[in-house]
Amino acid sequence: MEYREIGRSGLMIAPVMLGGNVFGWTADKAASFALLDEFLGNGFNAIDTADQYSIWAPGHAGGESETLIGEWLKTSGRRASIVIATKVGRDLGNGKKGLSAPYIVKAAEGSLRRLQTEYIDLYQSHVDDFETPLDETLEAYHLLIKAGKIRAIGASNYSAMRLSKSLEISAARNLPRYESLQPHYNLYERAAFESELRDTCLENKIGVVTYYSLASGFLTGKYRSEKDLSKSARGGAGWISRFLNDRGFRILAAVDKIAVEHNAAPAQVALAWLIAQPGVTAPIVSATSVEQLNDILGAARLKLDASQMADLNVASESEVVAAKR
């Protein structure tokens, strides 16, 4: 298994990260434990979650995913071999949101308690907070690192300008710097990351762990018409319908062709393209069954040749990407 460093953090991870957003939502406790066992059993080692997961589900208040991961950690005894990434800052209701220093410290304690661990490997700002000075946020992370409660920090949903400004403050004030970025990036949604953020990450050696890596499941090939949308909670919620257009079908056709050439699943091809992108450390992927997970994990072994990469690039090219080329 090839392991990659997240930025300059010293954290080494396999090229696929397991997304914990489904734990306690579309994957119950038994299914979540089975997924975690299978993931670790195949040599992968990085799990991503957030204090917000899964607040959107009826009756949930957030923290359900972290709680399940913590219960699994307690029974598995695998903490030392796992890189755990979680996030802070999304609105949990009742004023619990943002990246102020007091809130970060309090939220970190909550995540540590739910995860049943003494430290978080990668603690990430889930979304930029324009009401809190960047240096205040970084100072809070500095205190948590000094206390041994977190090892490194990352950012999610930051613009290139705000990420660059944070890096400048870190360097000028000798504060921890963001070692990773979580952008929304996949074969369909390329423009936002490739237009500016990618250059910022490459220039500063910032690790990139992508979310919605399979476009909410569209790139698995599961959804090819409106009638397929009822196959899952995401499809029924309308998250997939925006991909059912000429460009989306063009991408699926290219993915399907390469999948046949490699005797691979379409999801493996879409993820292999991401894994091969400059600066990408690992895509984050979610699964609700062991069978689905094993289909996905094959992406780490799949190597696309230059011609296949070119075919996928052309099929998925957007107007913004084309203009930059």
C-alpha positions in Angstrom: 0.0 0.0 0.0 1.3 3.4 -1.0 1.1 5.9 1.9 1.1 9.7 1.4 1.9 12.5 3.8 -0.8 15.0 4.6 0.9 18.3 3.8 4.0 18.6 6.1 2.1 17.1 9.1 4.0 13.8 9.4 0.7 12.0 9.2 0.9 9.2 6.6 -2.3 7.8 5.1 -3.3 5.4 2.4 -4.7 7.0 -0.8 -8.4 6.6 0.2 -10.0 8.0 3.3 -13.2 6.6 4.7 -16.0 9.1 5.2 -17.9 8.8 8.4 -20.9 10.9 7.4 -23.0 7.7 7.0 -22.2 6.3 10.5 -25.4 6.4 12.6 -27.4 7.6 9.6 -27.6 5.3 6.6 -25.2 2.8 8.3 -26.3 1.6 11.7 -23.9 0.5 14.4 -23.4 -3.1 13.1 -22.9 -1.9 9.5 -20.6 0.9 10.7 -18.4 -1.5 12.7 -18.2 -3.9 9.7 -17.2 -1.1 7.4 -14.4 0.1 9.8 -13.1 -3.5 10.3 -13.0 -4.1 6.5 -11.4 -0.8 5.8 -8.6 -1.3 8.3 -8.3 -4.9 7.3 -7.4 -3.9 3.8 -4.5 -1.8 4.8 -6.3 1.6 4.8 -5.9 3.8 7.9 -7.6 7.2 7.7 -11.1 8.1 8.8 -12.9 11.4 8.3 -15.8 12.6 10.4 -17.2 15.8 11.9 -19.0 16.9 15.0 -22.0 17.9 12.8 -22.6 14.3 11.4 -25.5 13.5 11.1 -27.5 16.5 12.4 -29.6 16.5 9.2 -31.2 13.2 10.0 -34.5 13.3 11.9 -34.0 13.1 15.7 -30.2 13.7 15.4 -28.3 16.5 17.1 -24.8 15.9 15.7 -22.0 13.8 17.1 -23.6 10.5 16.1 -20.8 9.6 13.7 -18.0 10.4 16.3 -19.9 8.4 18.9 -20.0 5.3 16.8 -16.3 5.7 15.8 -15.5 6.1 19.5 -17.4 2.9 20.4 -15.6 1.0 17.7 -12.2 2.3 18.8 -12.9 1.1 22.3 -13.8 -2.4 21.2 -11.2 -2.7 18.4 -8.1 -1.5 20.2 -6.8 0.0 16.9 -6.3 3.6 17.9 -2.6 3.7 17.4 -2.8 2.5 13.8 -5.5 5.0 12.7 -5.5 8.6 11.6 -8.7 10.2 12.8 -9.7 13.5 11.2 -12.7 15.4 12.5 -14.1 18.9 12.0 -15.5 21.9 13.9 -17.4 25.0 13.0 -20.7 24.0 11.3 -23.9 25.2 13.0 -25.1 22.7 15.5 -27.9 24.9 16.8 -28.2 26.9 20.0 -25.3 29.1 19.1 -22.9 26.2 18.8 -20.9 27.2 15.6 -17.9 29.1 14.3 -14.2 29.2 14.9 -13.8 31.4 18.0 -11.1 30.3 20.4 -13.5 29.5 23.3 -15.8 27.5 21.0 -13.0 25.5 19.3 -11.6 24.4 22.7 -15.0 23.4 24.0 -15.9 21.6 20.7 -12.6 19.7 20.7 -13.3 18.4 24.2 -16.7 17.2 23.0 -15.2 15.4 20.0 -12.5 13.8 22.1 -15.1 12.6 24.5 -17.3 11.1 21.8 -14.4 9.6 20.0 -13.1 8.1 23.3 -9.5 9.2 22.5 -6.9 11.4 24.0 -6.0 13.1 20.7 -7.3 14.0 17.3 -4.8 13.5 14.5 -6.2 16.1 12.1 -8.6 18.7 13.4 -10.2 20.7 10.7 -12.1 24.0 10.3 -15.3 22.7 8.7 -16.2 26.1 7.1 -14.6 29.5 7.1 -15.8 31.9 9.9 -15.6 35.5 8.7 -16.7 36.8 12.1 -13.6 35.5 13.9 -10.1 36.7 13.1 -8.0 34.1 11.5 -5.2 34.5 14.1 -7.7 33.8 16.9 -8.6 30.5 15.4 -5.0 29.6 14.8 -4.0 30.5 18.3 -6.7 28.2 19.7 -5.4 25.4 17.6 -1.9 26.2 18.9 -3.1 25.7 22.5 -4.7 22.4 21.6 -1.5 21.1 19.9 0.6 22.2 22.9 -1.8 20.3 25.2 -1.4 17.2 23.0 -5.1 17.1 22.1 -4.6 17.5 18.4 -1.6 16.7 16.1 -2.3 18.8 13.0 -4.9 21.1 11.6 -6.7 21.4 8.3 -9.2 23.6 6.5 -12.4 22.8 4.6 -14.4 25.0 2.3 -11.9 27.8 2.3 -11.3 30.1 -0.7 -7.7 30.4 -2.1 -7.5 33.9 -0.7 -8.5 33.0 2.8 -6.3 29.9 2.9 -3.3 32.0 1.7 -4.0 34.6 4.3 -4.2 31.9 7.0 -0.8 30.6 5.9 0.7 34.0 6.0 -0.5 34.5 9.6 0.9 31.1 10.6 4.3 31.9 9.2 4.4 35.5 10.6 3.3 34.5 14.1 4.8 31.1 14.4 1.4 29.4 14.7 0.3 26.0 13.4 -0.5 26.1 9.7 -3.3 24.3 7.8 -1.7 21.1 6.5 -4.7 20.0 4.5 -7.6 21.3 2.5 -10.9 19.6 2.0 -12.4 20.8 -1.3 -15.5 19.7 -3.1 -13.8 18.0 -6.1 -14.6 15.2 -8.4 -14.7 14.4 -12.2 -17.9 16.4 -12.6 -17.1 19.3 -10.3 -13.7 20.5 -11.2 -13.7 24.2 -11.7 -13.8 25.5 -8.1 -10.7 23.6 -7.1 -8.7 23.7 -10.3 -9.2 27.4 -10.9 -7.2 28.7 -7.9 -7.2 26.4 -4.9 -5.0 23.7 -6.6 -2.2 26.1 -7.2 -2.3 27.4 -3.7 -2.1 23.9 -2.3 0.7 22.8 -4.6 2.8 26.0 -3.9 2.5 25.5 -0.2 2.6 21.7 0.0 -0.9 21.5 1.5 -2.4 18.0 1.4 -5.8 17.7 -0.4 -8.5 15.3 0.8 -11.5 15.6 -1.5 -15.1 15.3 -0.4 -18.1 14.4 -2.6 -15.4 12.4 -4.5 -18.0 10.4 -6.3 -20.5 13.3 -6.8 -22.9 11.9 -4.2 -22.8 8.5 -5.9 -23.4 9.7 -9.4 -20.0 8.6 -10.6 -20.7 5.0 -9.4 -23.0 4.7 -12.4 -25.9 3.9 -10.1 -28.0 6.9 -11.4 -28.5 7.1 -15.1 -32.1 8.4 -15.3 -34.7 10.1 -13.2 -36.2 6.8 -12.3 -33.0 5.8 -10.6 -33.2 8.6 -8.1 -35.3 6.6 -5.7 -32.5 4.1 -5.2 -31.1 6.0 -2.2 -31.7 8.8 0.3 -29.4 11.1 -1.6 -31.1 10.4 -4.9 -34.6 11.0 -3.4 -33.4 14.2 -1.7 -32.6 15.6 -5.2 -28.8 15.7 -4.8 -28.2 13.7 -8.0 -30.6 15.2 -10.5 -28.3 18.1 -11.3 -25.8 15.6 -12.9 -28.3 14.1 -15.3 -27.4 16.2 -18.3 -25.3 15.9 -21.4 -22.0 16.5 -19.6 -22.8 14.1 -16.9 -23.7 11.3 -19.4 -20.5 12.1 -21.3 -18.5 11.6 -18.2 -20.2 8.3 -17.4 -19.6 7.0 -20.9 -15.9 7.7 -20.6 -15.8 6.1 -17.1 -17.7 3.1 -18.4 -15.3 2.5 -21.3 -12.2 2.6 -19.0 -13.9 0.4 -16.4 -14.4 -2.3 -19.1 -10.8 -2.0 -20.2 -9.6 -2.6 -16.6 -12.5 -5.0 -15.6 -13.1 -2.5 -12.8 -16.1 -0.8 -11.2 -16.9 2.8 -12.5 -16.4 4.1 -9.0 -12.8 2.8 -9.1 -12.1 4.6 -12.3 -13.5 7.9 -11.0 -11.5 7.7 -7.8 -8.3 6.6 -9.6 -8.6 9.8 -11.7 -8.8 11.8 -8.4 -5.9 9.9 -6.8 -3.7 10.7 -9.8 -4.5 14.5 -9.7 -1.6 16.8 -8.7 -1.6 17.6 -5.0 -4.4 15.2 -4.1 -3.5 13.1 -1.0 -6.7 11.0 -0.9 -10.3 11.2 -1.8 -12.9 10.7 1.0 -15.4 8.0 0.2 -18.4 6.7 2.0 -20.1 3.3 1.8 -23.1 1.6 3.5 -22.1 -2.0 2.9 -18.9 -4.0 2.9 -19.5 -5.0 -0.7 -19.9 -1.4 -1.8 -16.7 -0.5 0.2 -14.6 -3.2 -1.5 -15.7 -2.0 -4.9 -14.5 1.4 -3.9 -11.2 0.4 -2.4 -10.0 -1.2 -5.6 -9.3 2.4 -6.8 -6.1 2.4 -4.8 -4.6 -0.3 -7.0 -6.0 1.0 -10.3 -3.5 2.9 -12.5 -4.8 4.8 -15.4 -2.5 5.4 -18.4 -2.0 8.8 -20.0 -4.6 8.1 -22.7 -7.2 7.1 -20.3 -6.5 10.2 -18.1 -6.8 12.4 -21.2 -10.1 10.8 -22.2 -11.5 11.5 -18.7 -10.1 15.1 -18.7 -11.8 15.8 -22.0 -15.1 14.2 -21.1 -15.3 16.1 -17.9 -13.9 19.5 -19.0 -16.0 22.4 -18.0 -16.0 25.9 -19.5 -14.0 27.3 -16.6 -11.4 24.5 -16.9 -11.2 24.9 -20.6 -10.7 28.6 -20.4 -7.8 28.1 -18.0 -6.1 25.5 -20.3 
